[in-house]
Structures are given as structure tokens and as C-alpha cells.
């Protein structure tokens, strides 16, 4: 009965109710959107690399090394000698290694020069191995493997010719037209930066950047004058190491950091990620405070609307009293109106967030390599929605108490 009355009361005041509903809905959209993107971004970053014990690069901060080696953000301070990689790969504590070199691109996508170990040992998520949706790994020097997003967005398939460009900008004036690569494989989707890269062989990458003489055929150049340079071991951007036993990780990390032959930095991916989250804590706190302030302002608007309506609803309240409604029932009626309005706002806000994510999912994947889930589901989402509903009910006590006191005063007056 009271619920039906609350619904009809809101419907009769639809203009002011719709404005308040819009404000509360926008508050829900902001709170849920910020929390969902934050939690999904953390999940994507955390699942990007798995099963790797150490990341090794030139001397730099561990956060910078993590960002440019795993997430392709930023640039290395220096390269690493291939001899250093061979030295540590030969350590009896090391089970496998993945060398790679960055610096080239293809239509804005990073080019990763590596070897077959990348597809054999690199893992993401819960130690999920890379898989191919078509083709296979390197079989010939000019083979290229595409990440899932690259193949999908550029419309490439097996056998497509890929021309690399020097540098990482989307537009480059230095293209390696003389040595096109042929797509030999396309990786299955991972929802990580792996999807947004082109993979070639290290040796092919080194040959691509070798010295070129004028008036010589490329084959003559490789066979005659510069055979030694063309087959020189390529410099590396960084390399990944997997150990036979995780118990040896701290000792090996210390030894690499103290390596006399070359200044190196070895980091544990988990520790570097923890530093990343720590550096973002203040940003997340500011976003949370802004969301809370927006929510409070919207809910205060809800309470103000209900309170202002009390003056215009005196005859309505008097009619309820004439029909036998008790003072506490009027209090419950106002609370139900607030409950209906805020629950509708929560549902609408949630659906708007889902629709916005569905529309912007491709953009996020294309620009940042982040695959955001459509349905907000983190535990904090439920707590935030519950907090908004409880806060709305508490603030609605202001107009509800006003109606209750007015009705109680009338009842006491009649009693006299």
C-alpha cells in the first residue's frame, strides 16, 4: 500500500523527480565508472606478465624498466649487450631466457624483436601460455607474428607483407621498404599489450639496422663487405629470466645488479607492480574523494527536493491523515519515495556505465591496450551502491521527520 502511494506520488511530481533522478544517476555513473576502470586497469596490469622471475635491463629505476619492457610505456636509458644476456642465460640457476629489442614500429604498433623462446616461455594471467589463432611462430628470417589486436584492426592475415618503420611514432619518414616481413602467425587474444605488437626475429632486426653501402645489391652487401657486422649479436632492450627455483631469485637479482661487466638492473615484476600501485595511490584517493563529493551533492539534492515538496504537499498529507494514516506511516512513505528514486538511479547508472564501456571498449583497447570488462563486478561496486542507498535513506530522514512531526502535532492538537 505505502509502496504504491510512494510510486504515484513520485509520478505526480515527475518534473522535479526526473531532474533529481538525473543528478543521482550521474553520481552513480561517476562512482561506478571510476571504480570499475580502476579495478580493471589493475587487473590488466597484474595479468600482463606471469611466471617471469626477473626482468633485466640497463641501469634505471625498477618502475621505468617495468613500464618500457612490459607495457611499452616510455623508453630505455640504454641497450644491453647480448653477451650479458648470454652470460646470465648460462647460469645454472636460470631455466630459460627471453631476449627482446624495441625501437621500431608498424603503423603505430610496437615492433618486438625476439626469438622463439618468447612464444614458448612467455605467459600472462595465471601462467597462461601464448597461443596462435592462425599460423605459427618464426620459420624463416623474414617471418613476422602479429598480436591479435594488430591483425584485427589492420585487417591483416597470413601472408600479408609488413613494412616496418624506424622509431615508435605512428607516422615515420624512415621506412624499411627494402626488407618487408611476411605474416607467418597471429596470436590468440590475451587482453594485454601482447595483442598490440608485431614480433620479428632478433637476427632479422639486427640485419635491418646493419650498415648499407650505396651501389651494392642487398645480397652482395650481406655476403661481401659486411657479413661480420650483419651477423653480429644484436643489442637488446631487456631480457626476461625464468629460474629453476624461486628460492634463488634474490641472490641472482643482487648479483646481476652488481655485475661488473655492464651496469644492469634486475627487478621482480611483482615488486615493481607494487611500487606502481603505491605511486598511483594518491591519484586513486583524489578520484575517490571527488566521487564521494559528487555523490554527497547529488544526495543532498534529493533530500532538498523532498523537503521542498513538503510545503506543497500539506493538503496531500492532510488527506492521508483524514484517511487514517498514522504519523509513522507518513515517515515511511517519504523514505520509500527516496528508496524508489535512489534504486532507480543505481540501476540506470549501472546500465549507463555498461553501455559506455561497450561503446568505448575498442578505443581503450586501441589506445592503451587495456581490455575492460563490460559488467562492473568488483566487491567495492556492491559496497558503493549500498552506501549510496543508505546515505540517501539517512538524508531522506530530514523531510520524512518533518512530515512525521507535522502529523504528530496535528494528532496531539486533536487530542486536546
ZAMARGU-4260 file (C-alpha; in steps of 0.2 Angstrom, whole numbers, plus 5000, padded with zeros to 4 digits):
<rodrens>
0) 5000/5000/5000 | 5013/5013/5005 | 5024/5007/4991 | 5010/5011/4978 | 5007/5028/4986
5) 5025/5032/4985 | 5026/5027/4967 | 5011/5038/4962 | 5017/5052/4972 | 5034/5052/4963
10) 5024/5051/4946 | 5014/5066/4950 | 5029/5076/4953 | 5038/5070/4938 | 5047/5086/4933
15) 5057/5089/4949 | 5059/5070/4952 | 5067/5067/4934 | 5079/5081/4937 | 5084/5074/4954
20) 5085/5056/4947 | 5097/5063/4933 | 5108/5070/4946 | 5109/5055/4957 | 5111/5044/4941
25) 5126/5054/4936 | 5133/5052/4953 | 5131/5033/4952 | 5139/5033/4934 | 5154/5043/4941
30) 5157/5032/4956 | 5154/5015/4947 | 5164/5021/4932 | 5179/5026/4941 | 5180/5011/4952
35) 5177/4999/4938 | 5190/5006/4927 | 5202/5007/4942 | 5200/4989/4947 | 5200/4983/4928
40) 5216/4993/4925 | 5225/4985/4940 | 5219/4968/4934 | 5225/4970/4917 | 5242/4976/4923
45) 5244/4962/4935 | 5239/4949/4922 | 5251/4956/4909 | 5266/4945/4914 | 5266/4929/4924
50) 5279/4916/4928 | 5294/4928/4924 | 5306/4929/4939 | 5317/4943/4934 | 5316/4957/4921
55) 5334/4963/4917 | 5338/4979/4908 | 5351/4994/4908 | 5353/5003/4924 | 5337/5013/4928
60) 5323/5013/4941 | 5313/4997/4943 | 5297/5006/4938 | 5304/5013/4922 | 5311/4996/4917
65) 5294/4988/4921 | 5285/5001/4911 | 5295/5001/4895 | 5299/4982/4895 | 5282/4975/4898
70) 5269/4989/4895 | 5279/4998/4881 | 5277/5014/4890 | 5292/5026/4890 | 5310/5022/4883
75) 5325/5013/4890 | 5340/5024/4895 | 5352/5012/4886 | 5353/4995/4877 | 5360/4979/4885
80) 5375/4969/4877 | 5370/4952/4870 | 5385/4945/4879 | 5377/4950/4896 | 5362/4940/4891
85) 5372/4925/4886 | 5382/4926/4902 | 5366/4926/4913 | 5357/4913/4902 | 5371/4901/4905
90) 5370/4902/4924 | 5365/4886/4932 | 5350/4894/4941 | 5342/4900/4925 | 5330/4889/4916
95) 5325/4900/4902 | 5328/4917/4895 | 5318/4929/4883 | 5329/4942/4874 | 5320/4957/4865
100) 5324/4973/4857 | 5312/4988/4854 | 5313/5004/4844 | 5304/5000/4828 | 5285/5001/4824
105) 5272/4997/4811 | 5258/5010/4809 | 5259/5015/4827 | 5261/4997/4834 | 5277/4992/4843
110) 5289/4980/4835 | 5296/4967/4847 | 5312/4958/4840 | 5314/4942/4850 | 5317/4924/4847
115) 5306/4908/4848 | 5308/4907/4867 | 5295/4921/4868 | 5281/4910/4862 | 5287/4895/4872
120) 5290/4903/4889 | 5281/4920/4890 | 5265/4918/4900 | 5251/4930/4906 | 5236/4929/4918
125) 5238/4914/4929 | 5253/4907/4920 | 5243/4905/4903 | 5254/4902/4888 | 5253/4911/4872
130) 5243/4903/4859 | 5241/4905/4840 | 5224/4909/4832 | 5232/4906/4815 | 5249/4901/4808
135) 5264/4898/4819 | 5280/4906/4826 | 5295/4910/4816 | 5301/4898/4802 | 5310/4910/4791
140) 5321/4925/4794 | 5308/4937/4787 | 5293/4930/4796 | 5283/4941/4807 | 5270/4936/4821
145) 5256/4948/4824 | 5247/4952/4840 | 5228/4949/4840 | 5223/4967/4840 | 5236/4972/4826
150) 5229/4959/4814 | 5211/4963/4818 | 5212/4982/4817 | 5223/4982/4802 | 5214/4968/4793
155) 5230/4958/4791 | 5230/4939/4788 | 5244/4926/4785 | 5255/4930/4770 | 5252/4949/4772
160) 5268/4960/4769 | 5273/4971/4783 | 5284/4985/4781 | 5292/4992/4797 | 5297/5010/4801
165) 5311/5016/4812 | 5305/5024/4828 | 5289/5022/4838 | 5279/5036/4831 | 5263/5032/4822
170) 5270/5042/4807 | 5288/5039/4802 | 5298/5046/4787 | 5311/5031/4788 | 5303/5015/4782
175) 5312/4999/4780 | 5304/4996/4762 | 5319/4986/4756 | 5315/4972/4769 | 5297/4968/4771
180) 5291/4955/4783 | 5278/4941/4779 | 5265/4937/4792 | 5268/4919/4797 | 5257/4919/4813
185) 5243/4928/4823 | 5242/4926/4841 | 5226/4922/4850 | 5219/4937/4861 | 5226/4940/4878
190) 5219/4956/4883 | 5236/4963/4887 | 5249/4973/4877 | 5255/4957/4869 | 5240/4960/4857
195) 5246/4976/4851 | 5263/4972/4845 | 5272/4965/4829 | 5285/4951/4833 | 5300/4948/4822
200) 5317/4938/4824 | 5331/4947/4833 | 5343/4942/4819 | 5332/4950/4806 | 5330/4966/4816
205) 5349/4967/4818 | 5351/4964/4799 | 5338/4978/4796 | 5348/4990/4805 | 5365/4985/4799
210) 5376/4996/4788 | 5371/4998/4770 | 5383/5004/4756 | 5377/5013/4740 | 5379/5004/4723
215) 5378/4987/4731 | 5364/4974/4730 | 5357/4969/4747 | 5363/4951/4745 | 5380/4956/4739
220) 5381/4968/4754 | 5377/4954/4766 | 5389/4942/4758 | 5404/4953/4754 | 5409/4968/4764
225) 5398/4967/4780 | 5395/4949/4783 | 5403/4951/4800 | 5393/4966/4806 | 5377/4959/4798
230) 5379/4943/4809 | 5385/4952/4824 | 5375/4949/4840 | 5361/4962/4841 | 5360/4974/4856
235) 5345/4971/4867 | 5332/4982/4876 | 5330/4970/4890 | 5328/4951/4894 | 5317/4940/4905
240) 5323/4926/4915 | 5314/4911/4922 | 5323/4902/4936 | 5324/4883/4941 | 5320/4888/4959
245) 5312/4904/4965 | 5322/4902/4981 | 5337/4909/4971 | 5329/4924/4964 | 5335/4937/4977
250) 5353/4931/4976 | 5353/4931/4957 | 5345/4948/4957 | 5359/4955/4969 | 5372/4948/4958
255) 5365/4955/4942 | 5364/4972/4950 | 5382/4971/4955 | 5388/4964/4938 | 5405/4971/4934
260) 5404/4970/4915 | 5389/4981/4912 | 5378/4991/4923 | 5362/4982/4924 | 5346/4982/4934
265) 5336/4966/4938 | 5318/4968/4945 | 5305/4956/4952 | 5289/4960/4942 | 5278/4959/4957
270) 5288/4971/4967 | 5289/4983/4953 | 5270/4982/4951 | 5268/4985/4970 | 5278/5001/4968
275) 5267/5006/4953 | 5251/5004/4963 | 5260/5014/4978 | 5264/5028/4966 | 5246/5029/4960
280) 5238/5028/4977 | 5237/5047/4979 | 5228/5048/4962 | 5216/5035/4966 | 5212/5044/4983
285) 5209/5060/4974 | 5197/5051/4962 | 5188/5043/4976 | 5186/5059/4986 | 5179/5068/4970
290) 5167/5054/4968 | 5161/5055/4986 | 5159/5074/4985 | 5148/5072/4969 | 5138/5058/4977
295) 5135/5069/4993 | 5130/5084/4982 | 5118/5073/4972 | 5110/5065/4988 | 5108/5082/4996
300) 5099/5087/4981 | 5087/5073/4983 | 5084/5077/5002 | 5082/5096/4997 | 5069/5091/4984
305) 5059/5080/4996 | 5060/5094/5009 | 5054/5107/4997 | 5040/5097/4992 | 5033/5095/5010
310) 5027/5113/5009 | 5017/5109/4993 | 5011/5093/5000 | 5002/5099/5015 | 4985/5095/5008
315) 4991/5078/5002 | 4997/5074/5020 | 4981/5080/5027 | 4971/5069/5016 | 4982/5054/5021
320) 4979/5059/5039 | 4960/5060/5036 | 4960/5043/5028 | 4968/5036/5044 | 4986/5036/5041
325) 4997/5037/5056 | 5012/5049/5058 | 5025/5035/5057 | 5017/5029/5041 | 5020/5046/5033
330) 5038/5045/5038 | 5039/5028/5030 | 5031/5035/5014 | 5044/5048/5012 | 5058/5035/5015
335) 5050/5024/5002 | 5050/5038/4989 | 5068/5041/4992 | 5072/5022/4991 | 5062/5021/4975
340) 5071/5036/4967 | 5089/5030/4973 | 5087/5012/4967 | 5081/5018/4950 | 5096/5029/4949
345) 5108/5015/4954 | 5100/5003/4941 | 5101/5017/4927 | 5118/5022/4932 | 5124/5004/4931
350) 5117/5002/4914 | 5124/5018/4908 | 5141/5013/4913 | 5139/4996/4904 | 5133/5005/4888
355) 5148/5017/4889 | 5160/5003/4891 | 5153/4994/4877 | 5154/5009/4866 | 5172/5014/4871
360) 5180/4996/4873 | 5188/4996/4856 | 5195/5014/4859 | 5203/5008/4876 | 5210/4993/4868
365) 5217/5003/4853 | 5224/5017/4863 | 5230/5009/4879 | 5230/4990/4876 | 5218/4988/4890
370) 5203/4976/4889 | 5190/4982/4901 | 5176/4970/4906 | 5158/4976/4902 | 5150/4972/4918
375) 5156/4980/4934 | 5158/4967/4947 | 5171/4970/4960 | 5167/4969/4978 | 5168/4988/4981
380) 5155/4991/4967 | 5142/4982/4979 | 5148/4992/4994 | 5147/5008/4985 | 5129/5005/4979
385) 5124/5000/4996 | 5132/5016/5003 | 5123/5027/4991 | 5106/5019/4996 | 5110/5020/5014
390) 5116/5038/5013 | 5100/5043/5003 | 5089/5035/5016 | 5098/5044/5030 | 5097/5061/5021
395) 5078/5057/5017 | 5075/5057/5036 | 5076/5076/5036 | 5060/5078/5026 | 5052/5062/5032
400) 5054/5068/5050 | 5047/5085/5045 | 5031/5076/5039 | 5031/5065/5054 | 5032/5079/5066
405) 5018/5089/5057 | 5007/5074/5058 | 5011/5071/5076 | 5007/5089/5081 | 4990/5088/5072
410) 4986/5072/5081 | 4991/5080/5098 | 4981/5095/5094 | 4966/5084/5090 | 4968/5075/5106
415) 4966/5092/5116
</rodrens>
